[in-house]
């Protein structure tokens, strides 16, 4: 990891987000603290990673739009 790498750049370097992931609730685990980042907003895209950070890009939650009725 090079110095000054942003969370967005790290995700792109790892292959980018898939159609099953959400960029709204990306979590950075840093020194036993969680930093929640909404990468749909520019100010969070610029978050600089530090050595030892772990980045979690969660899956989207899919809710069925079909309702069953009797």
C-alpha positions in Angstrom: 0.0 0.0 0.0 1.4 3.4 -0.9 1.2 6.4 1.3 -1.8 8.6 0.7 -4.0 5.8 -0.8 -7.7 6.6 -0.3 -10.4 4.1 0.6 -11.9 4.5 -2.9 -8.6 3.9 -4.6 -8.0 0.8 -2.6 -11.4 -0.6 -3.5 -10.7 0.2 -7.2 -7.3 -1.5 -7.0 -8.9 -4.6 -5.6 -11.2 -4.9 -8.6 -13.9 -2.4 -7.7 -17.4 -2.9 -6.4 -19.6 -5.5 -7.9 -23.3 -5.4 -8.6 -23.9 -7.1 -5.3 -22.0 -4.6 -3.1 -23.0 -1.3 -1.7 -20.8 1.7 -1.4 -23.1 3.4 1.1 -21.8 1.6 4.2 -18.2 0.9 3.6 -16.5 0.3 7.0 -12.8 0.9 7.8 -11.6 -0.9 10.9 -8.8 1.1 12.4 -7.3 0.4 15.8 -10.4 -1.4 17.1 -12.6 1.5 15.9 -15.0 1.4 13.0 -15.2 4.4 10.6 -18.4 4.3 8.5 -18.0 5.8 5.0 -20.7 6.5 2.5 -18.6 6.4 -0.7 -21.5 7.8 -2.8 -20.4 11.1 -1.2 -17.2 12.8 -2.4 -16.0 13.8 1.1 -15.8 10.1 2.1 -14.1 9.0 -1.1 -11.1 11.1 0.0 -10.6 9.2 3.3 -6.9 8.3 3.6 -6.1 4.8 4.7 -3.4 4.1 7.2 -1.2 1.0 7.5 -3.1 -1.8 9.2 -6.6 -0.6 8.2 -9.1 -3.2 7.1 -11.8 -2.2 4.6 -15.2 -4.0 4.5 -17.5 -3.4 1.5 -20.8 -5.0 2.4 -23.4 -6.7 0.2 -26.6 -5.0 -0.8 -29.8 -6.1 1.0 -32.3 -7.2 -1.5 -35.9 -7.1 -0.5 -38.5 -8.7 -2.7 -41.0 -6.3 -4.1 -43.5 -9.1 -4.7 -46.2 -9.5 -2.1 -48.2 -12.6 -1.9 -51.9 -12.4 -1.0 -54.6 -15.0 -0.6 
